[in-house]
Amino acid sequence: MKVGVPCHDQAALAERSRLADGKKTRMGMIYAILAAPALGLAFGLLGSIVTSPPFDSAPPTGALVVVATMQVPFGVLAIALFLLITGTWRDTVRVLGHRVSWWNLFVAVGGFVGDLCFAAASGLIGGALAGSIGGLAGVVGAIIAALLYRERILRASTLIGLAGLGVGIWLAVSGGELSAPTHGVYFAVGLLIIVGAVLTWGFESFAISAGTDLMPPESFLWWRAFLELVIAVVLLLALFPEGRRITAEAWSEPRLVAIGSVIGLGWAIWMIMGYYIGIAYAGAVRGGVLTNTLAFFFISFFSLTVYGAPFNAFVVIGSGITIVGTLFIVTEPKGHLANLRH
């Protein structure tokens, strides 16, 4: 005869599970917040060098060279060291041969397209404005995840947050056009390119959340970064003959190599702490929104302050408003939390 679990024990187990999930979510959000400045330093630096020699010749080849031969190789090296030191490198081979391993290729393509679009857009509209708009990737990923996972995020606080994001981006674009490297048609093309980056990063954010439900985040992290390196190098060698000359010039200057290592290391730290641990723990909604929006705010902020882009108060204010909007999206009201408990 089966003995049932007493009701009070079931309630205690459910409460314990809820508390554990809440703690895991908060840890993911903390990781996402701490990872943001790393990408700000990395991509702010990327946006500043993509418009300087030798990367400013034969666009968008120069942007691809920065991504394919500097950002991603050094990032893959940093991720490999992380997996080796932590002992999680064994997880990288466990997904091979399984159909879920193809998910890594799908995500790697999306991530590479987004990174390349950001580098190209930075040369047209400036890294500060590209960073402000790029932060919308988290919102795109959150909306996709909410629709497919049927997670309810359409609350009053969410609508306020989305309105804040809209106002912030409008201010950033309106003011950023005045100090952008290009104007007119080229500026419009740059906006379209960064919108393409936002869409691909948004799908990637959702795909990471779904993929880490099926495999260890560490293995997912490695194959995503390594496959991006393979795709970038093959594309550079096959379709961009000028890229070989630019690569040779860049790697002949120790200063540019050192800059590339900084970009790759910052990108790897953000990937490890935010894009995978953050999203894997906190989900595509909270983790994805925080990871992307905060990181791209720091890209804009560091571009305007540390890396010498023409200072524009509208971009700073607009980026700040997007942060406030983000907080409204990821913060759950007390009434909603009470309903979840019951």
C-alpha positions as CSV (number, residue, x, y, z in Angstrom):
1,M,0.0,0.0,0.0
2,K,1.4,3.4,-1.0
3,V,1.7,6.0,1.7
4,G,1.0,9.5,0.6
5,V,3.1,12.5,1.5
6,P,1.3,14.7,4.1
7,C,0.0,18.0,2.9
8,H,2.2,20.0,5.2
9,D,5.3,18.2,3.9
10,Q,4.2,18.9,0.3
11,A,3.8,22.5,1.1
12,A,7.2,22.6,2.8
13,L,8.9,21.0,-0.2
14,A,7.2,23.4,-2.6
15,E,8.2,26.4,-0.5
16,R,11.8,25.1,-0.3
17,S,11.9,24.6,-4.1
18,R,10.5,28.1,-4.6
19,L,13.1,29.7,-2.3
20,A,15.9,27.7,-4.1
21,D,14.6,28.9,-7.5
22,G,14.5,32.5,-6.2
23,K,18.0,32.3,-4.9
24,K,19.3,30.9,-8.2
25,T,17.5,33.7,-10.2
26,R,19.0,36.4,-7.9
27,M,22.5,34.9,-8.4
28,G,22.0,34.9,-12.2
29,M,20.9,38.6,-12.1
30,I,24.0,39.4,-9.9
31,Y,26.3,37.7,-12.5
32,A,24.6,39.6,-15.3
33,I,25.1,42.9,-13.6
34,L,28.7,42.3,-12.7
35,A,29.5,41.2,-16.3
36,A,28.2,44.4,-17.9
37,P,31.2,46.6,-17.4
38,A,33.5,44.0,-18.9
39,L,31.7,44.2,-22.3
40,G,31.5,47.9,-22.0
41,L,35.3,48.2,-21.8
42,A,35.7,45.6,-24.6
43,F,33.2,46.8,-27.2
44,G,33.8,50.5,-26.3
45,L,37.4,49.8,-27.3
46,L,36.3,47.9,-30.4
47,G,34.2,50.8,-31.5
48,S,37.0,53.2,-31.1
49,I,39.6,51.3,-33.2
50,V,37.4,50.1,-36.0
51,T,37.4,53.7,-37.4
52,S,41.2,54.0,-37.2
53,P,44.0,52.5,-39.4
54,P,44.3,49.9,-40.7
55,F,40.8,48.8,-39.9
56,D,39.1,51.8,-41.6
57,S,40.2,50.7,-45.0
58,A,37.8,48.7,-47.3
59,P,34.8,48.6,-45.0
60,P,33.3,46.4,-43.7
61,T,36.4,44.3,-44.1
62,G,38.2,46.1,-41.3
63,A,35.3,45.4,-38.9
64,L,35.4,41.7,-39.8
65,V,39.1,41.6,-39.2
66,V,38.7,43.0,-35.7
67,V,36.1,40.4,-34.8
68,A,37.6,37.4,-36.6
69,T,41.3,37.9,-35.8
70,M,41.3,39.7,-32.5
71,Q,38.1,39.7,-30.5
72,V,37.1,36.1,-31.0
73,P,40.5,34.3,-30.9
74,F,41.6,36.0,-27.6
75,G,38.1,35.4,-26.3
76,V,38.2,31.7,-27.2
77,L,41.6,31.4,-25.5
78,A,40.3,33.0,-22.3
79,I,37.2,30.7,-22.3
80,A,39.5,27.7,-22.8
81,L,41.6,28.7,-19.8
82,F,38.4,29.1,-17.7
83,L,37.2,25.7,-18.6
84,L,40.6,24.1,-18.0
85,I,41.1,25.8,-14.6
86,T,37.5,25.0,-13.4
87,G,37.7,21.4,-14.6
88,T,34.5,21.8,-16.7
89,W,36.3,21.1,-20.0
90,R,34.9,17.6,-19.9
91,D,31.4,18.9,-20.5
92,T,32.5,20.2,-23.9
93,V,32.7,16.7,-25.5
94,R,29.6,15.3,-23.9
95,V,27.2,17.0,-26.4
96,L,29.0,15.8,-29.5
97,G,27.0,13.4,-31.6
98,H,23.8,14.4,-29.9
99,R,21.2,16.3,-32.0
100,V,21.2,19.1,-29.4
101,S,24.8,19.9,-30.4
102,W,23.5,21.5,-33.6
103,W,21.8,24.1,-31.4
104,N,25.3,25.4,-30.7
105,L,25.9,26.0,-34.4
106,F,22.6,27.9,-34.7
107,V,23.5,30.1,-31.7
108,A,27.1,30.7,-33.0
109,V,25.9,31.9,-36.3
110,G,23.5,34.4,-34.6
111,G,26.2,35.6,-32.2
112,F,28.7,36.1,-35.0
113,V,26.3,38.1,-37.1
114,G,25.4,40.3,-34.2
115,D,29.1,40.9,-33.3
116,L,30.0,41.7,-36.9
117,C,27.0,44.0,-37.3
118,F,27.9,45.9,-34.2
119,A,31.5,46.4,-35.4
120,A,30.3,47.6,-38.8
121,A,27.6,49.9,-37.3
122,S,30.2,51.5,-34.9
123,G,32.1,52.7,-37.9
124,L,29.0,54.4,-39.3
125,I,27.1,55.7,-36.3
126,G,29.7,55.6,-33.6
127,G,30.2,53.1,-30.8
128,A,28.2,55.1,-28.2
129,L,25.0,55.2,-30.3
130,A,25.5,51.6,-31.4
131,G,25.7,50.6,-27.8
132,S,22.6,52.4,-26.8
133,I,20.5,50.7,-29.5
134,G,22.2,47.3,-29.0
135,G,20.9,47.1,-25.4
136,L,17.4,46.3,-26.9
137,A,18.6,42.8,-27.7
138,G,17.7,41.6,-24.2
139,V,14.2,42.9,-24.6
140,V,13.8,41.1,-28.0
141,G,15.1,37.9,-26.4
142,A,12.7,38.3,-23.4
143,I,9.7,38.8,-25.7
144,I,10.6,35.7,-27.7
145,A,11.1,33.6,-24.6
146,A,7.9,34.9,-23.0
147,L,5.8,34.0,-26.1
148,L,7.3,30.5,-26.6
149,Y,7.5,29.6,-22.9
150,R,4.2,31.3,-22.1
151,E,5.7,33.4,-19.4
152,R,3.6,36.3,-18.4
153,I,5.6,39.5,-18.5
154,L,2.8,41.8,-19.8
155,R,2.3,43.7,-16.6
156,A,1.9,47.4,-15.8
157,S,5.6,47.6,-14.8
158,T,6.6,46.0,-18.1
159,L,4.6,48.5,-20.2
160,I,6.2,51.4,-18.2
161,G,9.6,49.8,-18.8
162,L,9.0,49.4,-22.5
163,A,7.9,53.1,-22.7
164,G,11.1,54.1,-21.0
165,L,13.2,52.1,-23.4
166,G,11.4,53.8,-26.3
167,V,12.0,57.3,-25.0
168,G,15.6,56.5,-24.1
169,I,16.4,55.1,-27.6
170,W,14.6,58.1,-29.2
171,L,16.8,60.5,-27.3
172,A,19.9,58.6,-28.0
173,V,19.3,58.4,-31.8
174,S,18.2,62.0,-32.0
175,G,21.2,63.3,-30.2
176,G,23.7,60.7,-31.5
177,E,23.1,61.7,-35.1
178,L,24.7,65.1,-34.4
179,S,28.1,63.6,-33.4
180,A,28.0,60.5,-35.6
181,P,31.0,59.7,-37.9
182,T,28.6,59.7,-40.9
183,H,25.3,61.4,-41.8
184,G,22.5,60.9,-44.3
185,V,22.2,57.6,-46.1
186,Y,25.3,56.1,-44.3
187,F,23.9,57.0,-40.9
188,A,20.6,55.3,-41.9
189,V,22.4,52.2,-43.1
190,G,24.3,52.1,-39.8
191,L,21.0,52.2,-37.9
192,L,19.6,49.3,-40.0
193,I,22.8,47.3,-39.3
194,I,22.6,47.7,-35.6
195,V,18.9,46.8,-35.7
196,G,19.9,43.6,-37.4
197,A,22.4,43.0,-34.6
198,V,19.7,43.6,-32.0
199,L,17.4,41.0,-33.7
200,T,20.1,38.3,-34.0
201,W,21.4,38.9,-30.5
202,G,17.8,38.7,-29.2
203,F,17.2,35.3,-30.9
204,E,20.6,34.2,-29.5
205,S,19.6,35.3,-26.0
206,F,16.5,33.1,-26.2
207,A,18.4,30.2,-27.8
208,I,20.9,30.3,-24.9
209,S,18.2,30.1,-22.4
210,A,16.6,27.2,-24.2
211,G,20.0,25.5,-24.9
212,T,21.2,25.6,-21.3
213,D,18.0,23.8,-20.3
214,L,19.3,20.9,-22.3
215,M,23.1,20.9,-21.8
216,P,25.6,22.2,-19.3
217,P,26.2,26.0,-19.8
218,E,30.0,25.4,-19.9
219,S,29.8,23.1,-22.9
220,F,27.4,25.4,-24.6
221,L,29.7,28.4,-23.9
222,W,32.8,26.7,-25.5
223,W,31.1,25.5,-28.7
224,R,29.3,28.8,-29.2
225,A,32.6,30.7,-29.1
226,F,34.7,28.2,-30.9
227,L,32.2,27.8,-33.8
228,E,32.0,31.6,-34.1
229,L,35.8,31.6,-34.5
230,V,35.7,29.0,-37.3
231,I,32.8,30.8,-39.1
232,A,34.6,34.2,-38.9
233,V,37.9,33.0,-40.2
234,V,36.4,31.0,-43.0
235,L,34.3,33.9,-44.1
236,L,37.3,36.3,-43.9
237,L,39.5,34.1,-46.0
238,A,36.9,33.1,-48.6
239,L,35.1,36.4,-49.3
240,F,37.3,39.3,-48.1
241,P,40.7,39.2,-49.8
242,E,41.7,42.6,-48.4
243,G,41.3,41.1,-44.9
244,R,44.6,39.3,-45.2
245,R,46.5,42.5,-45.7
246,I,44.7,44.3,-42.9
247,T,45.3,41.3,-40.6
248,A,49.0,41.3,-41.4
249,E,49.3,45.0,-40.7
250,A,47.3,44.7,-37.4
251,W,49.3,41.8,-36.1
252,S,52.6,43.5,-36.9
253,E,51.8,46.2,-34.4
254,P,52.2,45.0,-30.7
255,R,49.9,47.8,-29.6
256,L,47.0,46.6,-31.7
257,V,47.6,43.0,-30.6
258,A,47.4,44.2,-27.0
259,I,44.2,46.0,-27.7
260,G,42.8,42.9,-29.4
261,S,43.6,40.9,-26.3
262,V,41.7,43.4,-24.1
263,I,38.7,43.2,-26.4
264,G,38.8,39.4,-26.4
265,L,39.2,39.1,-22.6
266,G,36.4,41.5,-21.9
267,W,34.1,39.7,-24.3
268,A,35.0,36.4,-22.7
269,I,34.3,37.6,-19.2
270,W,30.9,38.9,-20.3
271,M,30.2,35.6,-22.1
272,I,31.1,33.6,-19.0
273,M,29.4,35.6,-16.3
274,G,26.5,37.2,-18.1
275,Y,25.5,35.6,-21.3
276,Y,25.7,32.0,-20.0
277,I,25.7,31.8,-16.2
278,G,23.5,34.9,-16.0
279,I,20.9,33.7,-18.5
280,A,21.2,30.1,-17.5
281,Y,20.4,31.0,-13.8
282,A,18.0,33.9,-14.3
283,G,16.3,33.0,-17.6
284,A,16.0,34.9,-20.9
285,V,13.7,37.6,-19.4
286,R,15.6,38.8,-16.3
287,G,19.0,37.5,-17.2
288,G,18.8,38.4,-20.8
289,V,17.5,41.9,-20.3
290,L,20.0,42.8,-17.6
291,T,22.9,41.2,-19.4
292,N,22.3,43.0,-22.6
293,T,20.9,46.4,-21.5
294,L,23.4,47.1,-18.8
295,A,26.3,45.9,-20.9
296,F,25.4,48.1,-23.8
297,F,24.8,51.1,-21.5
298,F,28.5,50.7,-20.4
299,I,29.5,50.5,-24.0
300,S,28.0,53.9,-24.6
301,F,29.2,55.4,-21.4
302,F,32.8,54.2,-21.8
303,S,32.9,55.3,-25.5
304,L,32.0,58.8,-24.5
305,T,34.2,59.1,-21.4
306,V,37.1,56.6,-21.6
307,Y,37.7,56.2,-25.3
308,G,37.3,59.8,-26.5
309,A,34.2,59.8,-28.6
310,P,32.5,63.2,-28.9
311,F,30.6,63.7,-25.7
312,N,26.8,63.8,-26.2
313,A,24.5,64.4,-23.3
314,F,21.5,63.1,-25.2
315,V,23.1,59.7,-25.6
316,V,24.0,59.5,-21.9
317,I,20.5,60.6,-20.8
318,G,18.8,58.3,-23.3
319,S,21.0,55.4,-22.2
320,G,20.2,56.2,-18.5
321,I,16.5,56.1,-19.3
322,T,16.8,52.7,-20.9
323,I,18.4,51.5,-17.6
324,V,15.4,52.7,-15.7
325,G,13.1,51.0,-18.2
326,T,15.0,47.8,-17.8
327,L,14.6,47.9,-14.0
328,F,10.8,48.2,-14.4
329,I,10.8,45.2,-16.8
330,V,12.8,42.8,-14.5
331,T,11.3,44.0,-11.2
332,E,8.2,42.1,-10.2
333,P,5.6,44.1,-8.2
334,K,4.6,42.9,-4.7
335,G,1.1,41.9,-5.9
336,H,2.5,39.7,-8.6
337,L,4.9,38.0,-6.2
338,A,2.0,37.4,-3.8
339,N,0.0,35.7,-6.5
340,L,3.0,33.5,-7.3
341,R,3.3,32.4,-3.7
342,H,-0.3,31.4,-3.6
